[in-house]
């Protein structure tokens, strides 16, 4: 055999032996071995998976058959309860902020809009108790403001003349029986609707008057004017309706799902479009038992103070109801709650690092805070920003596992 050929064969054999040894050494350095190996300290590897296809599991490390990337190990201490590790450097780079679950006396505010109406509890009616006719009208148009004691109309009633004559004849009675009959005659004048001023004038002047002047019983607005000058009326006819304006009603519609937040008698802050910057105090008078079948809302009646008579029926007002919240309860910033439509979750930061997904029951919202009815405990650390990475438990694990496996950039 040619000596040159022998030397070339020996050199090739040496190169193959060195290459095989180097490959074995490199494999031992880059591949952790079987599923129970512990490539990072004492942490036990359960399986490997592709973060982009998290449902597929592999017993050994290697390259993903789905994507051009290495399989990622899943450790025993990462499973269960939606727990996810995140490298601290990654958390900082993503701007993840953490807050605390607190206990506080939470009083939510419920906004609504409504329109002003007359407070019908301040309605006063001026009726005709006898037949008669209107000799003169002093108030000739509806919605005119009147003061208590202001003249409304002069009316003539034959029954009044008869009763006045009877009382006038008994004014000088001295006997016990005569005094009793006189008092009864005076009472009859009041029952027939003769104004008190006309009775006093009769006692002072000792003469009857064919007409008497009806006066306004309260301060307010004439909401109904049922007669005109010269018109006759029958007993029982309502001549005037007068509504007071010291308070007004504001009628608002509240969604059926929020009715439990409102209690009769609770405080309400009202603002009127007609009076920018002004606030009016009110209270819930009643939750009316009538549900609108189309809008699923209930009417709420609010009594609002109107001492300066700035508010008029028909005005629009914005209302802020003070919801029920006198007891202490758990609250978190509203930005911490992720609502998916099917459930509400909060991301809880673990003391040893990483995050858990906690399903919660959310109560009312107010001033950037949300009441938590269940799912959290006071003092827990929660994520306030960066939840776009963890909008569901599945995407949480796949995304953050991929992030935690990456080496932080330096």
LUMMINU-244059 format. One line per 2 residues: number of its first residue (from 1); for each residue z, y, x of C-alpha. Coordinates in pm, whole numbers, padded with zeros to 5 digits. Each point is the difference from the previous one (the first is absolute). Layout:
% LUMMINU-244059
NUM	Z:Y:X; ...
% end
This chain:
% LUMMINU-244059
1	00000:00000:00000; -00075:00348:00116
3	00315:00166:00142; -00094:00325:-00168
5	-00003:-00169:-00340; 00346:-00148:00067
7	00145:00340:00081; -00150:00162:-00314
9	00139:-00278:-00223; 00349:00038:00143
11	-00006:00375:-00059; -00109:-00042:-00363
13	00276:-00255:-00061; 00258:00241:00139
15	-00122:00281:-00227; 00024:-00224:-00308
17	00356:-00104:00087; 00111:00362:00049
19	-00168:00109:-00326; 00166:-00275:-00202
21	00342:00084:00143; -00049:00368:-00071
23	-00107:-00069:-00356; 00303:-00219:-00062
25	00230:00270:00142; -00163:00272:-00212
27	00028:-00213:-00313; 00370:-00051:00063
29	00040:00378:00036; -00190:00105:-00310
31	00061:-00273:-00260; 00356:-00067:-00113
33	-00046:-00368:-00080; 00110:-00171:-00322
35	00150:00152:-00320; 00357:-00039:00116
37	-00045:00183:00330; 00191:00318:00073
39	-00237:00237:00180; 00225:00304:-00058
41	00356:-00084:00089; 00173:-00236:-00244
43	-00205:00091:-00310; -00153:-00305:-00166
45	-00367:00011:-00098; -00072:-00155:-00340
47	-00377:00031:00004; -00290:00224:00102
49	-00225:00192:-00239; -00271:00260:-00019
51	00152:00326:-00137; -00325:00067:-00186
53	00019:-00345:-00168; 00378:-00052:-00027
55	-00014:-00309:-00223; -00168:-00214:00269
57	00251:-00160:00240; -00058:-00169:00339
59	00224:-00226:00207; -00122:00135:00334
61	-00093:00338:00141; -00353:00095:00075
63	-00286:00203:-00133; -00036:00059:-00372
65	-00291:-00183:-00163; -00034:00293:-00240
67	00017:00308:00221; -00061:00079:00366
69	00371:00019:00084; 00290:-00215:00117
71	00225:-00174:-00251; 00340:00165:-00053
73	00327:-00200:00009; 00239:00004:-00299
75	00363:-00048:00099; 00278:-00167:-00196
77	00204:00321:-00021; -00291:00187:-00165
79	-00030:-00208:-00317; 00164:00041:-00338
81	00076:00305:-00216; -00302:00200:00108
83	00156:00076:00338; -00241:00157:00250
85	00059:00100:00364; -00150:00322:00129
87	00004:00114:00359; 00210:00321:00030
89	-00280:00171:00188; -00244:-00089:-00278
91	00243:00133:-00262; 00027:00328:00184
93	-00376:00032:00045; -00055:-00061:-00373
95	00249:00270:-00098; 00228:-00233:-00195
97	00303:00199:-00123; 00320:-00163:-00118
99	00255:00122:-00256; 00319:-00130:-00160
101	00088:-00131:-00345; 00268:00235:-00136
103	00240:00015:-00292; -00001:00321:-00200
105	00057:00141:-00346; -00361:-00002:-00109
107	-00104:00228:-00286; -00373:-00025:-00062
109	-00202:00282:-00152; -00259:-00075:-00265
111	-00270:00267:-00052; -00169:00058:-00334
113	-00176:00268:-00200; 00060:00111:-00356
115	-00057:00274:-00252; 00248:00238:-00158
117	00088:-00023:-00369; 00256:00165:-00226
119	00347:-00153:00006; 00016:-00114:-00359
121	00378:-00020:00016; -00007:00381:00005
123	-00213:00020:-00316; 00143:00209:-00281
125	-00148:00012:-00351; 00026:00293:-00245
127	-00048:-00151:-00348; -00019:00147:-00350
129	00291:-00129:-00208; -00115:00171:-00320
131	-00329:00107:-00159; -00121:00345:00101
133	-00267:00204:00171; -00044:00191:00326
135	00034:00375:-00044; -00054:00081:00370
137	-00065:-00188:00324; 00155:00130:00319
139	-00149:-00282:00215; -00367:-00033:-00082
141	-00141:-00235:00263; 00087:-00343:00138
143	00135:-00043:00356; 00168:00338:-00017
145	00328:00014:00190; 00304:00090:-00205
147	00366:00064:00074; 00298:-00137:-00188
149	00066:00225:-00304; -00346:00159:00007
151	-00152:00063:-00347; -00264:-00250:-00103
153	-00083:00085:-00363; 00130:00180:-00311
155	-00006:-00233:-00300; 00074:00039:-00369
157	00164:-00287:-00191; 00115:00024:-00365
159	00266:-00265:00057; 00158:00222:00264
161	00034:00290:-00244; 00181:-00220:-00251
163	00240:-00131:00262; 00065:00352:00133
165	00086:00128:-00348; 00249:-00284:-00049
167	00170:00062:00333; 00007:00378:-00051
169	00182:-00050:-00334; 00273:-00203:00174
171	00058:00223:00301; 00308:00166:-00159
173	00159:-00320:-00128; 00377:-00014:00069
175	00125:-00318:-00161; 00008:-00323:00187
177	-00264:-00149:-00225; -00217:00312:00024
179	00021:-00004:00383; -00100:-00367:00005
181	-00300:00069:-00225; -00097:00299:00216
183	00008:-00213:00315; -00217:-00260:-00174
185	-00250:00271:-00101; -00021:00119:00359
187	-00054:-00354:00119; -00282:-00034:-00250
189	-00179:00298:00155; 00010:-00171:00340
191	-00126:-00328:-00146; -00293:00179:-00162
193	-00096:00144:00339; 00103:00360:-00047
195	00038:00143:00353; 00357:00076:00110
197	-00100:00361:00064; -00110:00039:-00364
199	00330:-00145:-00127; 00200:00240:00219
201	-00211:00293:-00124; 00070:-00106:-00360
203	00376:-00007:00065; -00012:00341:00168
205	-00245:00189:-00223; 00088:-00175:-00328
207	-00359:-00021:-00115; -00259:-00275:-00012
209	-00332:00003:00181; -00316:-00166:-00126
211	-00116:-00085:00351; 00168:-00140:00309
213	-00109:-00020:00360; -00029:-00336:00175
215	00087:00012:00373; -00070:-00225:00298
217	00281:-00253:00054; -00072:-00041:00377
219	-00190:00153:00290; -00339:-00159:00032
221	-00362:-00009:-00109; -00133:-00015:-00355
223	-00194:-00325:00010; -00083:-00006:-00371
225	-00053:00287:-00243; -00054:-00151:-00346
227	-00011:00315:-00221; -00171:00335:-00021
229	00097:00326:-00169; -00014:-00026:-00377
231	-00018:-00378:-00013; 00235:-00194:-00223
233	00188:-00307:00114; 00196:-00278:-00161
235	00346:-00122:00086; -00011:-00232:00302
237	-00298:00169:00165; 00028:00044:00377
239	-00066:00368:00062; 00042:00010:00380
241	00045:-00243:00288; 00152:00144:00316
243	00027:-00185:00331; 00243:00097:00271
245	-00119:00029:00360; 00326:-00035:00194
247	-00119:-00349:00091; -00337:-00172:-00034
249	-00123:-00356:00002; -00236:-00130:00267
251	-00172:-00319:-00105; -00124:-00222:00284
253	-00154:-00348:00025; 00167:-00242:00243
255	-00161:-00329:00114; 00163:-00300:-00161
257	00080:-00152:00341; 00206:00308:00099
259	00202:00049:-00317; 00298:-00185:00150
261	00038:00279:00255; 00078:00258:-00268
263	00333:00021:-00181; 00071:00220:-00305
265	00190:00306:00110; -00126:-00012:00361
267	-00100:00323:00171; -00357:00130:00007
269	-00151:00281:00206; -00290:00175:-00173
271	-00263:00243:00127; -00251:00191:-00209
273	-00354:00087:00101; 00046:00337:-00170
275	00301:00088:00219; -00074:-00093:00363
277	00313:-00053:00209; 00236:-00010:-00298
279	00209:-00309:-00072; 00148:-00098:-00334
281	00290:-00239:-00050; -00028:-00276:-00254
283	00134:-00336:-00105; -00146:-00312:-00160
285	00068:00023:-00373; -00158:-00327:-00108
287	-00234:-00284:00093; -00208:-00029:-00314
289	-00060:-00363:-00113; -00378:00015:-00025
291	-00230:-00154:00262; -00356:00127:00028
293	-00208:-00318:-00017; -00283:00145:00209
295	00189:00174:00281; 00317:-00217:-00010
297	00221:00307:00014; 00309:00108:-00192
299	00069:00357:-00117; 00306:00163:00152
301	00156:00309:-00155; 00157:00247:00241
303	00214:00297:-00107; -00063:00295:00232
305	00207:00318:00013; -00195:00312:-00099
307	00261:00276:-00004; -00253:00262:00109
309	-00254:-00127:-00256; -00270:-00033:00267
311	-00120:-00333:-00131; -00220:-00026:-00306
313	-00133:-00302:-00189; -00322:-00136:00147
315	00076:00087:00362; -00047:-00274:00260
317	00295:-00090:00220; 00052:-00230:00297
319	00318:-00204:-00019; 00207:-00180:00261
321	00237:-00259:-00141; 00310:-00096:00195
323	-00012:-00379:-00015; 00303:-00222:-00021
325	00137:-00059:00349; 00371:00071:00019
327	00083:-00322:00187; -00057:-00068:00368
329	-00299:-00218:00081; -00232:-00096:00285
331	-00276:00247:00083; -00285:00003:00253
333	-00274:00252:00078; -00284:-00058:-00245
335	-00248:-00033:00287; 00174:-00321:00108
337	-00100:-00186:-00318; -00334:-00184:-00004
339	-00124:-00065:-00354; -00277:-00257:-00024
341	-00028:-00005:-00379; 00157:-00345:-00022
343	00312:00063:00201; 00188:00265:00197
345	00102:-00065:00361; 00187:00178:00276
347	-00040:-00086:00368; 00343:-00064:00156
349	00051:00046:00374; 00206:-00278:00159
351	00273:00079:00253; -00145:-00247:00253
353	-00348:00143:-00038; -00287:-00062:-00236
355	-00023:00047:-00375; 00062:-00183:-00328
357	-00165:00053:-00338; 00252:00053:-00283
359	-00104:-00004:-00364; 00190:00269:-00192
361	00052:00122:-00354; -00062:00374:-00010
363	00174:00236:-00240; -00064:00368:-00061
365	-00148:00248:00249; 00127:00351:00069
367	-00046:00253:00279; -00171:-00245:00234
369	00261:-00275:-00054; -00027:-00330:-00187
371	00289:-00195:-00148; 00011:-00366:00104
373	00146:-00230:-00264; -00021:-00323:00204
375	-00136:-00142:00325; 00175:00219:00260
377	00348:00073:00131; 00157:00324:00118
379	-00046:00066:00372; -00317:-00205:00047
381	-00273:00152:00215; -00334:00040:-00177
383	-00349:00108:00103; -00106:00345:-00120
385	-00351:00017:00147; -00259:-00240:00138
387	00010:-00229:-00304; -00380:-00006:-00009
389	00028:-00285:00251; 00220:-00207:-00229
391	-00119:00054:-00356; 00049:-00367:-00072
393	00194:-00282:00162; -00309:-00188:00115
395	-00171:00296:00160; 00334:00101:00147
397	00034:-00322:00197; -00360:-00023:00112
399	-00033:00363:00107; 00333:00044:00173
401	-00016:-00338:00170; -00327:00110:00157
403	00155:00330:00103; 00311:-00162:00146
405	-00210:-00239:00210; -00193:00283:00163
407	00122:00139:00327; 00108:00365:-00036
409	-00233:00243:00165; 00142:00186:00298
% end
